[in-house]
């Protein structure tokens, strides 16, 4: 706890945009415990100044595609 793992992960995603261009991928899958979904969404949006979009894909009402907005 408190070792900066979230910040390190976000920095890595933002630091290498050319890797995404090479692979043709515009997404990064992050798997985390259910209890942390909302916390990670807040962390990603806050620490990246909304440069990254968050889509939570979980539960029976989960989104069906990437064009759907994330749930609160």
PDB file of N, CA, C, O and CB in Angstrom:
ATOM      1  N   UNK A   1       0.827  -1.180   0.000  1.00  0.00           N
ATOM      2  CA  UNK A   1       0.000   0.000   0.000  1.00  0.00           C
ATOM      3  C   UNK A   1       0.875   1.250   0.000  1.00  0.00           C
ATOM      4  O   UNK A   1       1.869   1.327   0.722  1.00  0.00           O
ATOM      5  CB  UNK A   1      -0.943  -0.005   1.204  1.00  0.00           C
ATOM      6  N   UNK A   2       0.494   2.214  -0.812  1.00  0.00           N
ATOM      7  CA  UNK A   2       1.210   3.477  -0.819  1.00  0.00           C
ATOM      8  C   UNK A   2       2.565   3.452  -1.481  1.00  0.00           C
ATOM      9  O   UNK A   2       3.409   4.302  -1.198  1.00  0.00           O
ATOM     10  CB  UNK A   2       1.370   3.937   0.542  1.00  0.00           C
ATOM     11  N   UNK A   3       2.793   2.479  -2.370  1.00  0.00           N
ATOM     12  CA  UNK A   3       4.093   2.392  -3.038  1.00  0.00           C
ATOM     13  C   UNK A   3       4.086   3.031  -4.425  1.00  0.00           C
ATOM     14  O   UNK A   3       5.100   2.999  -5.123  1.00  0.00           O
ATOM     15  CB  UNK A   3       4.516   0.943  -3.152  1.00  0.00           C
ATOM     16  N   UNK A   4       2.969   3.604  -4.826  1.00  0.00           N
ATOM     17  CA  UNK A   4       2.910   4.291  -6.120  1.00  0.00           C
ATOM     18  C   UNK A   4       2.686   3.383  -7.304  1.00  0.00           C
ATOM     19  O   UNK A   4       3.027   3.743  -8.431  1.00  0.00           O
ATOM     20  CB  UNK A   4       4.156   5.044  -6.336  1.00  0.00           C
ATOM     21  N   UNK A   5       2.118   2.208  -7.072  1.00  0.00           N
ATOM     22  CA  UNK A   5       1.899   1.264  -8.177  1.00  0.00           C
ATOM     23  C   UNK A   5       0.947   1.825  -9.225  1.00  0.00           C
ATOM     24  O   UNK A   5       1.164   1.643 -10.423  1.00  0.00           O
ATOM     25  CB  UNK A   5       1.353  -0.055  -7.644  1.00  0.00           C
ATOM     26  N   UNK A   6      -0.095   2.499  -8.785  1.00  0.00           N
ATOM     27  CA  UNK A   6      -1.059   3.079  -9.725  1.00  0.00           C
ATOM     28  C   UNK A   6      -0.402   4.147 -10.569  1.00  0.00           C
ATOM     29  O   UNK A   6      -0.581   4.169 -11.787  1.00  0.00           O
ATOM     30  CB  UNK A   6      -2.261   3.665  -8.979  1.00  0.00           C
ATOM     31  N   UNK A   7       0.344   5.021  -9.955  1.00  0.00           N
ATOM     32  CA  UNK A   7       1.025   6.089 -10.686  1.00  0.00           C
ATOM     33  C   UNK A   7       2.043   5.503 -11.669  1.00  0.00           C
ATOM     34  O   UNK A   7       2.160   5.985 -12.796  1.00  0.00           O
ATOM     35  CB  UNK A   7       1.722   7.056  -9.703  1.00  0.00           C
ATOM     36  N   UNK A   8       2.767   4.486 -11.259  1.00  0.00           N
ATOM     37  CA  UNK A   8       3.738   3.845 -12.149  1.00  0.00           C
ATOM     38  C   UNK A   8       3.056   3.231 -13.364  1.00  0.00           C
ATOM     39  O   UNK A   8       3.546   3.364 -14.485  1.00  0.00           O
ATOM     40  CB  UNK A   8       4.524   2.772 -11.395  1.00  0.00           C
ATOM     41  N   UNK A   9       1.930   2.560 -13.149  1.00  0.00           N
ATOM     42  CA  UNK A   9       1.204   1.939 -14.247  1.00  0.00           C
ATOM     43  C   UNK A   9       0.683   2.996 -15.222  1.00  0.00           C
ATOM     44  O   UNK A   9       0.791   2.824 -16.436  1.00  0.00           O
ATOM     45  CB  UNK A   9       0.043   1.096 -13.708  1.00  0.00           C
ATOM     46  N   UNK A  10       0.125   4.077 -14.702  1.00  0.00           N
ATOM     47  CA  UNK A  10      -0.388   5.140 -15.562  1.00  0.00           C
ATOM     48  C   UNK A  10       0.739   5.829 -16.327  1.00  0.00           C
ATOM     49  O   UNK A  10       0.582   6.162 -17.502  1.00  0.00           O
ATOM     50  CB  UNK A  10      -1.161   6.165 -14.732  1.00  0.00           C
ATOM     51  N   UNK A  11       1.854   6.039 -15.675  1.00  0.00           N
ATOM     52  CA  UNK A  11       3.009   6.656 -16.327  1.00  0.00           C
ATOM     53  C   UNK A  11       3.502   5.781 -17.474  1.00  0.00           C
ATOM     54  O   UNK A  11       3.853   6.290 -18.538  1.00  0.00           O
ATOM     55  CB  UNK A  11       4.144   6.895 -15.313  1.00  0.00           C
ATOM     56  N   UNK A  12       3.529   4.489 -17.264  1.00  0.00           N
ATOM     57  CA  UNK A  12       3.970   3.567 -18.315  1.00  0.00           C
ATOM     58  C   UNK A  12       3.023   3.608 -19.518  1.00  0.00           C
ATOM     59  O   UNK A  12       3.476   3.624 -20.663  1.00  0.00           O
ATOM     60  CB  UNK A  12       4.061   2.130 -17.763  1.00  0.00           C
ATOM     61  N   UNK A  13       1.734   3.625 -19.267  1.00  0.00           N
ATOM     62  CA  UNK A  13       0.755   3.691 -20.359  1.00  0.00           C
ATOM     63  C   UNK A  13       0.918   4.986 -21.155  1.00  0.00           C
ATOM     64  O   UNK A  13       0.891   4.967 -22.386  1.00  0.00           O
ATOM     65  CB  UNK A  13      -0.682   3.587 -19.803  1.00  0.00           C
ATOM     66  N   UNK A  14       1.086   6.101 -20.460  1.00  0.00           N
ATOM     67  CA  UNK A  14       1.195   7.399 -21.138  1.00  0.00           C
ATOM     68  C   UNK A  14       2.569   7.645 -21.758  1.00  0.00           C
ATOM     69  O   UNK A  14       2.687   8.425 -22.703  1.00  0.00           O
ATOM     70  CB  UNK A  14       0.885   8.506 -20.165  1.00  0.00           C
ATOM     71  N   UNK A  15       3.598   6.996 -21.244  1.00  0.00           N
ATOM     72  CA  UNK A  15       4.962   7.252 -21.712  1.00  0.00           C
ATOM     73  C   UNK A  15       5.286   6.578 -23.040  1.00  0.00           C
ATOM     74  O   UNK A  15       6.250   6.965 -23.700  1.00  0.00           O
ATOM     75  CB  UNK A  15       5.944   6.795 -20.675  1.00  0.00           C
ATOM     76  N   UNK A  16       4.512   5.588 -23.445  1.00  0.00           N
ATOM     77  CA  UNK A  16       4.841   4.823 -24.646  1.00  0.00           C
ATOM     78  C   UNK A  16       3.714   4.810 -25.676  1.00  0.00           C
ATOM     79  O   UNK A  16       3.251   3.736 -26.059  1.00  0.00           O
ATOM     80  CB  UNK A  16       5.188   3.409 -24.266  1.00  0.00           C
ATOM     81  N   UNK A  17       3.264   5.976 -26.133  1.00  0.00           N
ATOM     82  CA  UNK A  17       2.176   5.973 -27.118  1.00  0.00           C
ATOM     83  C   UNK A  17       2.591   5.341 -28.447  1.00  0.00           C
ATOM     84  O   UNK A  17       1.738   4.826 -29.170  1.00  0.00           O
ATOM     85  CB  UNK A  17       1.695   7.394 -27.361  1.00  0.00           C
ATOM     86  N   UNK A  18       3.876   5.368 -28.781  1.00  0.00           N
ATOM     87  CA  UNK A  18       4.329   4.774 -30.036  1.00  0.00           C
ATOM     88  C   UNK A  18       4.140   3.262 -30.042  1.00  0.00           C
ATOM     89  O   UNK A  18       3.983   2.674 -31.112  1.00  0.00           O
ATOM     90  CB  UNK A  18       5.793   5.113 -30.281  1.00  0.00           C
ATOM     91  N   UNK A  19       4.150   2.617 -28.876  1.00  0.00           N
ATOM     92  CA  UNK A  19       3.890   1.186 -28.808  1.00  0.00           C
ATOM     93  C   UNK A  19       2.460   0.881 -29.243  1.00  0.00           C
ATOM     94  O   UNK A  19       2.209  -0.135 -29.892  1.00  0.00           O
ATOM     95  CB  UNK A  19       4.141   0.660 -27.388  1.00  0.00           C
ATOM     96  N   UNK A  20       1.540   1.745 -28.894  1.00  0.00           N
ATOM     97  CA  UNK A  20       0.151   1.554 -29.300  1.00  0.00           C
ATOM     98  C   UNK A  20       0.008   1.724 -30.807  1.00  0.00           C
ATOM     99  O   UNK A  20      -0.739   0.989 -31.453  1.00  0.00           O
ATOM    100  CB  UNK A  20      -0.768   2.540 -28.563  1.00  0.00           C
ATOM    101  N   UNK A  21       0.725   2.695 -31.364  1.00  0.00           N
ATOM    102  CA  UNK A  21       0.649   2.937 -32.802  1.00  0.00           C
ATOM    103  C   UNK A  21       1.204   1.752 -33.584  1.00  0.00           C
ATOM    104  O   UNK A  21       0.648   1.376 -34.617  1.00  0.00           O
ATOM    105  CB  UNK A  21       1.410   4.215 -33.172  1.00  0.00           C
ATOM    106  N   UNK A  22       2.294   1.160 -33.101  1.00  0.00           N
ATOM    107  CA  UNK A  22       2.903   0.014 -33.783  1.00  0.00           C
ATOM    108  C   UNK A  22       1.963  -1.181 -33.836  1.00  0.00           C
ATOM    109  O   UNK A  22       1.881  -1.865 -34.856  1.00  0.00           O
ATOM    110  CB  UNK A  22       4.197  -0.384 -33.089  1.00  0.00           C
ATOM    111  N   UNK A  23       1.262  -1.430 -32.752  1.00  0.00           N
ATOM    112  CA  UNK A  23       0.377  -2.599 -32.678  1.00  0.00           C
ATOM    113  C   UNK A  23      -1.013  -2.322 -33.209  1.00  0.00           C
ATOM    114  O   UNK A  23      -1.779  -3.257 -33.443  1.00  0.00           O
ATOM    115  CB  UNK A  23       0.276  -3.078 -31.258  1.00  0.00           C
ATOM    116  N   UNK A  24      -1.355  -1.062 -33.405  1.00  0.00           N
ATOM    117  CA  UNK A  24      -2.684  -0.703 -33.872  1.00  0.00           C
ATOM    118  C   UNK A  24      -3.728  -0.748 -32.762  1.00  0.00           C
ATOM    119  O   UNK A  24      -4.925  -0.662 -33.036  1.00  0.00           O
ATOM    120  CB  UNK A  24      -3.094  -1.619 -34.990  1.00  0.00           C
ATOM    121  N   UNK A  25      -3.296  -0.877 -31.539  1.00  0.00           N
ATOM    122  CA  UNK A  25      -4.204  -0.959 -30.401  1.00  0.00           C
ATOM    123  C   UNK A  25      -4.360   0.414 -29.759  1.00  0.00           C
ATOM    124  O   UNK A  25      -3.394   1.164 -29.619  1.00  0.00           O
ATOM    125  CB  UNK A  25      -3.696  -1.983 -29.368  1.00  0.00           C
ATOM    126  N   UNK A  26      -5.575   0.723 -29.379  1.00  0.00           N
ATOM    127  CA  UNK A  26      -5.828   1.986 -28.691  1.00  0.00           C
ATOM    128  C   UNK A  26      -6.317   1.736 -27.274  1.00  0.00           C
ATOM    129  O   UNK A  26      -6.773   2.660 -26.600  1.00  0.00           O
ATOM    130  CB  UNK A  26      -6.850   2.825 -29.462  1.00  0.00           C
ATOM    131  N   UNK A  27      -6.225   0.495 -26.822  1.00  0.00           N
ATOM    132  CA  UNK A  27      -6.760   0.157 -25.508  1.00  0.00           C
ATOM    133  C   UNK A  27      -5.703  -0.515 -24.636  1.00  0.00           C
ATOM    134  O   UNK A  27      -4.733  -1.093 -25.128  1.00  0.00           O
ATOM    135  CB  UNK A  27      -7.979  -0.752 -25.650  1.00  0.00           C
ATOM    136  N   UNK A  28      -5.920  -0.422 -23.353  1.00  0.00           N
ATOM    137  CA  UNK A  28      -5.105  -1.121 -22.365  1.00  0.00           C
ATOM    138  C   UNK A  28      -6.073  -1.768 -21.388  1.00  0.00           C
ATOM    139  O   UNK A  28      -6.897  -1.085 -20.778  1.00  0.00           O
ATOM    140  CB  UNK A  28      -4.092  -0.146 -21.630  1.00  0.00           C
ATOM    141  N   UNK A  29      -5.977  -3.065 -21.240  1.00  0.00           N
ATOM    142  CA  UNK A  29      -6.844  -3.789 -20.316  1.00  0.00           C
ATOM    143  C   UNK A  29      -6.200  -3.813 -18.939  1.00  0.00           C
ATOM    144  O   UNK A  29      -5.051  -4.225 -18.780  1.00  0.00           O
ATOM    145  CB  UNK A  29      -7.116  -5.230 -20.819  1.00  0.00           C
ATOM    146  N   UNK A  30      -6.950  -3.369 -17.960  1.00  0.00           N
ATOM    147  CA  UNK A  30      -6.482  -3.407 -16.579  1.00  0.00           C
ATOM    148  C   UNK A  30      -7.434  -4.297 -15.808  1.00  0.00           C
ATOM    149  O   UNK A  30      -8.638  -4.041 -15.780  1.00  0.00           O
ATOM    150  CB  UNK A  30      -6.401  -1.970 -15.947  1.00  0.00           C
ATOM    151  N   UNK A  31      -6.917  -5.328 -15.190  1.00  0.00           N
ATOM    152  CA  UNK A  31      -7.722  -6.249 -14.402  1.00  0.00           C
ATOM    153  C   UNK A  31      -7.430  -5.954 -12.934  1.00  0.00           C
ATOM    154  O   UNK A  31      -6.275  -5.948 -12.507  1.00  0.00           O
ATOM    155  CB  UNK A  31      -7.414  -7.756 -14.766  1.00  0.00           C
ATOM    156  N   UNK A  32      -8.490  -5.709 -12.171  1.00  0.00           N
ATOM    157  CA  UNK A  32      -8.316  -5.402 -10.756  1.00  0.00           C
ATOM    158  C   UNK A  32      -9.469  -5.990  -9.958  1.00  0.00           C
ATOM    159  O   UNK A  32     -10.495  -6.346 -10.536  1.00  0.00           O
ATOM    160  CB  UNK A  32      -8.221  -3.878 -10.530  1.00  0.00           C
ATOM    161  N   UNK A  33      -9.322  -6.097  -8.656  1.00  0.00           N
ATOM    162  CA  UNK A  33     -10.413  -6.606  -7.822  1.00  0.00           C
ATOM    163  C   UNK A  33     -11.650  -5.723  -7.937  1.00  0.00           C
ATOM    164  O   UNK A  33     -11.543  -4.508  -8.107  1.00  0.00           O
ATOM    165  CB  UNK A  33      -9.969  -6.699  -6.359  1.00  0.00           C
ATOM    166  N   UNK A  34     -12.822  -6.340  -7.841  1.00  0.00           N
ATOM    167  CA  UNK A  34     -14.086  -5.626  -7.979  1.00  0.00           C
ATOM    168  C   UNK A  34     -14.175  -4.440  -7.018  1.00  0.00           C
ATOM    169  O   UNK A  34     -14.689  -3.379  -7.374  1.00  0.00           O
ATOM    170  CB  UNK A  34     -15.252  -6.578  -7.740  1.00  0.00           C
ATOM    171  N   UNK A  35     -13.677  -4.626  -5.813  1.00  0.00           N
ATOM    172  CA  UNK A  35     -13.741  -3.563  -4.822  1.00  0.00           C
ATOM    173  C   UNK A  35     -12.941  -2.326  -5.172  1.00  0.00           C
ATOM    174  O   UNK A  35     -13.121  -1.275  -4.557  1.00  0.00           O
ATOM    175  CB  UNK A  35     -13.279  -4.076  -3.527  1.00  0.00           C
ATOM    176  N   UNK A  36     -12.065  -2.437  -6.146  1.00  0.00           N
ATOM    177  CA  UNK A  36     -11.219  -1.304  -6.527  1.00  0.00           C
ATOM    178  C   UNK A  36     -11.628  -0.634  -7.835  1.00  0.00           C
ATOM    179  O   UNK A  36     -10.999   0.342  -8.243  1.00  0.00           O
ATOM    180  CB  UNK A  36      -9.801  -1.758  -6.637  1.00  0.00           C
ATOM    181  N   UNK A  37     -12.663  -1.133  -8.498  1.00  0.00           N
ATOM    182  CA  UNK A  37     -13.044  -0.584  -9.806  1.00  0.00           C
ATOM    183  C   UNK A  37     -13.283   0.919  -9.780  1.00  0.00           C
ATOM    184  O   UNK A  37     -12.700   1.659 -10.573  1.00  0.00           O
ATOM    185  CB  UNK A  37     -14.285  -1.272 -10.305  1.00  0.00           C
ATOM    186  N   UNK A  38     -14.126   1.363  -8.884  1.00  0.00           N
ATOM    187  CA  UNK A  38     -14.438   2.804  -8.827  1.00  0.00           C
ATOM    188  C   UNK A  38     -13.233   3.622  -8.391  1.00  0.00           C
ATOM    189  O   UNK A  38     -13.004   4.715  -8.907  1.00  0.00           O
ATOM    190  CB  UNK A  38     -15.604   3.060  -7.869  1.00  0.00           C
ATOM    191  N   UNK A  39     -12.460   3.097  -7.440  1.00  0.00           N
ATOM    192  CA  UNK A  39     -11.266   3.817  -6.973  1.00  0.00           C
ATOM    193  C   UNK A  39     -10.270   4.002  -8.113  1.00  0.00           C
ATOM    194  O   UNK A  39      -9.712   5.086  -8.280  1.00  0.00           O
ATOM    195  CB  UNK A  39     -10.599   3.062  -5.802  1.00  0.00           C
ATOM    196  N   UNK A  40     -10.044   2.949  -8.897  1.00  0.00           N
ATOM    197  CA  UNK A  40      -9.109   3.050 -10.011  1.00  0.00           C
ATOM    198  C   UNK A  40      -9.621   4.019 -11.074  1.00  0.00           C
ATOM    199  O   UNK A  40      -8.837   4.754 -11.675  1.00  0.00           O
ATOM    200  CB  UNK A  40      -8.868   1.673 -10.627  1.00  0.00           C
ATOM    201  N   UNK A  41     -10.936   4.022 -11.308  1.00  0.00           N
ATOM    202  CA  UNK A  41     -11.508   4.972 -12.275  1.00  0.00           C
ATOM    203  C   UNK A  41     -11.214   6.402 -11.831  1.00  0.00           C
ATOM    204  O   UNK A  41     -10.794   7.228 -12.641  1.00  0.00           O
ATOM    205  CB  UNK A  41     -13.042   4.756 -12.424  1.00  0.00           C
ATOM    206  N   UNK A  42     -11.430   6.694 -10.565  1.00  0.00           N
ATOM    207  CA  UNK A  42     -11.154   8.024 -10.019  1.00  0.00           C
ATOM    208  C   UNK A  42      -9.663   8.348 -10.137  1.00  0.00           C
ATOM    209  O   UNK A  42      -9.300   9.459 -10.523  1.00  0.00           O
ATOM    210  CB  UNK A  42     -11.609   8.111  -8.541  1.00  0.00           C
ATOM    211  N   UNK A  43      -8.813   7.398  -9.811  1.00  0.00           N
ATOM    212  CA  UNK A  43      -7.360   7.602  -9.884  1.00  0.00           C
ATOM    213  C   UNK A  43      -6.917   7.879 -11.317  1.00  0.00           C
ATOM    214  O   UNK A  43      -6.146   8.807 -11.561  1.00  0.00           O
ATOM    215  CB  UNK A  43      -6.616   6.375  -9.332  1.00  0.00           C
ATOM    216  N   UNK A  44      -7.401   7.078 -12.266  1.00  0.00           N
ATOM    217  CA  UNK A  44      -7.004   7.257 -13.668  1.00  0.00           C
ATOM    218  C   UNK A  44      -7.444   8.626 -14.179  1.00  0.00           C
ATOM    219  O   UNK A  44      -6.650   9.353 -14.776  1.00  0.00           O
ATOM    220  CB  UNK A  44      -7.606   6.141 -14.550  1.00  0.00           C
ATOM    221  N   UNK A  45      -8.697   8.972 -13.948  1.00  0.00           N
ATOM    222  CA  UNK A  45      -9.194  10.255 -14.444  1.00  0.00           C
ATOM    223  C   UNK A  45      -8.524  11.435 -13.747  1.00  0.00           C
ATOM    224  O   UNK A  45      -8.255  12.454 -14.383  1.00  0.00           O
ATOM    225  CB  UNK A  45     -10.699  10.338 -14.260  1.00  0.00           C
ATOM    226  N   UNK A  46      -8.257  11.313 -12.475  1.00  0.00           N
ATOM    227  CA  UNK A  46      -7.640  12.408 -11.735  1.00  0.00           C
ATOM    228  C   UNK A  46      -6.167  12.595 -12.039  1.00  0.00           C
ATOM    229  O   UNK A  46      -5.712  13.720 -12.247  1.00  0.00           O
ATOM    230  CB  UNK A  46      -7.811  12.184 -10.277  1.00  0.00           C
ATOM    231  N   UNK A  47      -5.424  11.510 -12.065  1.00  0.00           N
ATOM    232  CA  UNK A  47      -3.974  11.605 -12.248  1.00  0.00           C
ATOM    233  C   UNK A  47      -3.561  11.847 -13.698  1.00  0.00           C
ATOM    234  O   UNK A  47      -2.460  12.337 -13.947  1.00  0.00           O
ATOM    235  CB  UNK A  47      -3.319  10.349 -11.751  1.00  0.00           C
ATOM    236  N   UNK A  48      -4.427  11.513 -14.661  1.00  0.00           N
ATOM    237  CA  UNK A  48      -4.073  11.743 -16.067  1.00  0.00           C
ATOM    238  C   UNK A  48      -4.801  12.951 -16.642  1.00  0.00           C
ATOM    239  O   UNK A  48      -4.731  13.205 -17.844  1.00  0.00           O
ATOM    240  CB  UNK A  48      -4.390  10.507 -16.901  1.00  0.00           C
ATOM    241  N   UNK A  49      -5.499  13.697 -15.788  1.00  0.00           N
ATOM    242  CA  UNK A  49      -6.252  14.882 -16.227  1.00  0.00           C
ATOM    243  C   UNK A  49      -7.171  14.538 -17.393  1.00  0.00           C
ATOM    244  O   UNK A  49      -7.304  15.295 -18.355  1.00  0.00           O
ATOM    245  CB  UNK A  49      -5.290  16.018 -16.632  1.00  0.00           C
ATOM    246  N   UNK A  50      -7.803  13.365 -17.277  1.00  0.00           N
ATOM    247  CA  UNK A  50      -8.770  12.836 -18.246  1.00  0.00           C
ATOM    248  C   UNK A  50      -8.174  12.613 -19.631  1.00  0.00           C
ATOM    249  O   UNK A  50      -8.902  12.641 -20.624  1.00  0.00           O
ATOM    250  CB  UNK A  50      -9.944  13.774 -18.357  1.00  0.00           C
ATOM    251  N   UNK A  51      -6.846  12.390 -19.716  1.00  0.00           N
ATOM    252  CA  UNK A  51      -6.234  12.039 -20.999  1.00  0.00           C
ATOM    253  C   UNK A  51      -6.564  10.603 -21.379  1.00  0.00           C
ATOM    254  O   UNK A  51      -6.463  10.222 -22.545  1.00  0.00           O
ATOM    255  CB  UNK A  51      -4.713  12.234 -20.943  1.00  0.00           C
ATOM    256  N   UNK A  52      -6.958   9.806 -20.388  1.00  0.00           N
ATOM    257  CA  UNK A  52      -7.365   8.428 -20.634  1.00  0.00           C
ATOM    258  C   UNK A  52      -8.843   8.280 -20.309  1.00  0.00           C
ATOM    259  O   UNK A  52      -9.333   8.866 -19.343  1.00  0.00           O
ATOM    260  CB  UNK A  52      -6.515   7.435 -19.799  1.00  0.00           C
ATOM    261  N   UNK A  53      -9.548   7.505 -21.107  1.00  0.00           N
ATOM    262  CA  UNK A  53     -10.959   7.241 -20.871  1.00  0.00           C
ATOM    263  C   UNK A  53     -11.088   5.887 -20.186  1.00  0.00           C
ATOM    264  O   UNK A  53     -10.362   4.950 -20.516  1.00  0.00           O
ATOM    265  CB  UNK A  53     -11.770   7.278 -22.202  1.00  0.00           C
ATOM    266  N   UNK A  54     -12.001   5.782 -19.243  1.00  0.00           N
ATOM    267  CA  UNK A  54     -12.183   4.551 -18.475  1.00  0.00           C
ATOM    268  C   UNK A  54     -13.518   3.920 -18.840  1.00  0.00           C
ATOM    269  O   UNK A  54     -14.554   4.585 -18.839  1.00  0.00           O
ATOM    270  CB  UNK A  54     -12.109   4.830 -16.951  1.00  0.00           C
ATOM    271  N   UNK A  55     -13.482   2.640 -19.150  1.00  0.00           N
ATOM    272  CA  UNK A  55     -14.681   1.860 -19.420  1.00  0.00           C
ATOM    273  C   UNK A  55     -14.678   0.692 -18.443  1.00  0.00           C
ATOM    274  O   UNK A  55     -13.800  -0.168 -18.508  1.00  0.00           O
ATOM    275  CB  UNK A  55     -14.736   1.366 -20.919  1.00  0.00           C
ATOM    276  N   UNK A  56     -15.646   0.655 -17.543  1.00  0.00           N
ATOM    277  CA  UNK A  56     -15.747  -0.448 -16.587  1.00  0.00           C
ATOM    278  C   UNK A  56     -16.623  -1.522 -17.215  1.00  0.00           C
ATOM    279  O   UNK A  56     -17.776  -1.270 -17.565  1.00  0.00           O
ATOM    280  CB  UNK A  56     -16.332   0.032 -15.205  1.00  0.00           C
ATOM    281  N   UNK A  57     -16.075  -2.704 -17.351  1.00  0.00           N
ATOM    282  CA  UNK A  57     -16.771  -3.830 -17.971  1.00  0.00           C
ATOM    283  C   UNK A  57     -16.974  -4.895 -16.903  1.00  0.00           C
ATOM    284  O   UNK A  57     -16.141  -5.785 -16.735  1.00  0.00           O
ATOM    285  CB  UNK A  57     -15.971  -4.401 -19.199  1.00  0.00           C
ATOM    286  N   UNK A  58     -18.099  -4.797 -16.175  1.00  0.00           N
ATOM    287  CA  UNK A  58     -18.342  -5.710 -15.071  1.00  0.00           C
ATOM    288  C   UNK A  58     -19.833  -5.844 -14.792  1.00  0.00           C
ATOM    289  O   UNK A  58     -20.592  -4.892 -14.970  1.00  0.00           O
ATOM    290  CB  UNK A  58     -17.613  -5.237 -13.821  1.00  0.00           C
ATOM    291  N   UNK A  59     -20.244  -7.015 -14.358  1.00  0.00           N
ATOM    292  CA  UNK A  59     -21.597  -7.247 -13.884  1.00  0.00           C
ATOM    293  C   UNK A  59     -22.612  -7.505 -14.973  1.00  0.00           C
ATOM    294  O   UNK A  59     -22.294  -7.420 -16.159  1.00  0.00           O
ATOM    295  CB  UNK A  59     -22.037  -6.099 -13.092  1.00  0.00           C
ATOM    296  N   UNK A  60     -23.846  -7.824 -14.573  1.00  0.00           N
ATOM    297  CA  UNK A  60     -24.884  -8.166 -15.548  1.00  0.00           C
ATOM    298  C   UNK A  60     -25.300  -6.984 -16.433  1.00  0.00           C
ATOM    299  O   UNK A  60     -25.801  -7.188 -17.539  1.00  0.00           O
ATOM    300  CB  UNK A  60     -26.096  -8.701 -14.825  1.00  0.00           C
ATOM    301  N   UNK A  61     -25.098  -5.762 -15.958  1.00  0.00           N
ATOM    302  CA  UNK A  61     -25.444  -4.573 -16.751  1.00  0.00           C
ATOM    303  C   UNK A  61     -24.220  -4.002 -17.455  1.00  0.00           C
ATOM    304  O   UNK A  61     -24.217  -2.833 -17.841  1.00  0.00           O
ATOM    305  CB  UNK A  61     -26.078  -3.499 -15.856  1.00  0.00           C
ATOM    306  N   UNK A  62     -23.180  -4.815 -17.626  1.00  0.00           N
ATOM    307  CA  UNK A  62     -21.936  -4.308 -18.216  1.00  0.00           C
ATOM    308  C   UNK A  62     -22.163  -3.797 -19.630  1.00  0.00           C
ATOM    309  O   UNK A  62     -23.104  -4.202 -20.312  1.00  0.00           O
ATOM    310  CB  UNK A  62     -20.864  -5.399 -18.224  1.00  0.00           C
ATOM    311  N   UNK A  63     -21.301  -2.920 -20.045  1.00  0.00           N
ATOM    312  CA  UNK A  63     -21.389  -2.330 -21.372  1.00  0.00           C
ATOM    313  C   UNK A  63     -21.130  -3.398 -22.428  1.00  0.00           C
ATOM    314  O   UNK A  63     -20.453  -4.392 -22.165  1.00  0.00           O
ATOM    315  CB  UNK A  63     -20.390  -1.164 -21.520  1.00  0.00           C
ATOM    316  N   UNK A  64     -21.660  -3.191 -23.595  1.00  0.00           N
ATOM    317  CA  UNK A  64     -21.524  -4.170 -24.682  1.00  0.00           C
ATOM    318  C   UNK A  64     -20.459  -3.797 -25.692  1.00  0.00           C
ATOM    319  O   UNK A  64     -20.081  -4.627 -26.519  1.00  0.00           O
ATOM    320  CB  UNK A  64     -22.835  -4.334 -25.391  1.00  0.00           C
ATOM    321  N   UNK A  65     -19.961  -2.556 -25.646  1.00  0.00           N
ATOM    322  CA  UNK A  65     -18.949  -2.149 -26.604  1.00  0.00           C
ATOM    323  C   UNK A  65     -18.181  -0.958 -26.107  1.00  0.00           C
ATOM    324  O   UNK A  65     -18.557  -0.335 -25.114  1.00  0.00           O
ATOM    325  CB  UNK A  65     -19.572  -1.839 -27.937  1.00  0.00           C
ATOM    326  N   UNK A  66     -17.109  -0.637 -26.788  1.00  0.00           N
ATOM    327  CA  UNK A  66     -16.246   0.454 -26.334  1.00  0.00           C
ATOM    328  C   UNK A  66     -16.879   1.821 -26.548  1.00  0.00           C
ATOM    329  O   UNK A  66     -16.416   2.803 -25.967  1.00  0.00           O
ATOM    330  CB  UNK A  66     -14.916   0.395 -27.051  1.00  0.00           C
ATOM    331  N   UNK A  67     -17.924   1.912 -27.365  1.00  0.00           N
ATOM    332  CA  UNK A  67     -18.562   3.211 -27.595  1.00  0.00           C
ATOM    333  C   UNK A  67     -19.537   3.571 -26.485  1.00  0.00           C
ATOM    334  O   UNK A  67     -20.008   4.706 -26.418  1.00  0.00           O
ATOM    335  CB  UNK A  67     -19.284   3.211 -28.929  1.00  0.00           C
ATOM    336  N   UNK A  68     -19.846   2.607 -25.608  1.00  0.00           N
ATOM    337  CA  UNK A  68     -20.756   2.876 -24.509  1.00  0.00           C
ATOM    338  C   UNK A  68     -20.020   3.629 -23.400  1.00  0.00           C
ATOM    339  O   UNK A  68     -18.859   3.331 -23.120  1.00  0.00           O
ATOM    340  CB  UNK A  68     -21.363   1.563 -23.969  1.00  0.00           C
ATOM    341  N   UNK A  69     -20.681   4.597 -22.768  1.00  0.00           N
ATOM    342  CA  UNK A  69     -20.005   5.312 -21.668  1.00  0.00           C
ATOM    343  C   UNK A  69     -19.859   4.412 -20.451  1.00  0.00           C
ATOM    344  O   UNK A  69     -20.625   3.465 -20.275  1.00  0.00           O
ATOM    345  CB  UNK A  69     -20.785   6.590 -21.285  1.00  0.00           C
ATOM    346  N   UNK A  70     -18.888   4.707 -19.624  1.00  0.00           N
ATOM    347  CA  UNK A  70     -18.686   3.926 -18.407  1.00  0.00           C
ATOM    348  C   UNK A  70     -19.749   4.274 -17.383  1.00  0.00           C
ATOM    349  O   UNK A  70     -20.279   5.385 -17.367  1.00  0.00           O
ATOM    350  CB  UNK A  70     -17.284   4.168 -17.828  1.00  0.00           C
ATOM    351  N   UNK A  71     -20.046   3.324 -16.541  1.00  0.00           N
ATOM    352  CA  UNK A  71     -21.011   3.552 -15.471  1.00  0.00           C
ATOM    353  C   UNK A  71     -20.330   4.272 -14.325  1.00  0.00           C
ATOM    354  O   UNK A  71     -19.121   4.126 -14.145  1.00  0.00           O
ATOM    355  CB  UNK A  71     -21.631   2.223 -14.987  1.00  0.00           C
ATOM    356  N   UNK A  72     -21.072   5.046 -13.546  1.00  0.00           N
ATOM    357  CA  UNK A  72     -20.477   5.716 -12.380  1.00  0.00           C
ATOM    358  C   UNK A  72     -20.104   4.729 -11.304  1.00  0.00           C
ATOM    359  O   UNK A  72     -19.592   5.122 -10.256  1.00  0.00           O
ATOM    360  CB  UNK A  72     -21.430   6.750 -11.811  1.00  0.00           C
TER     361      UNK A  72
END
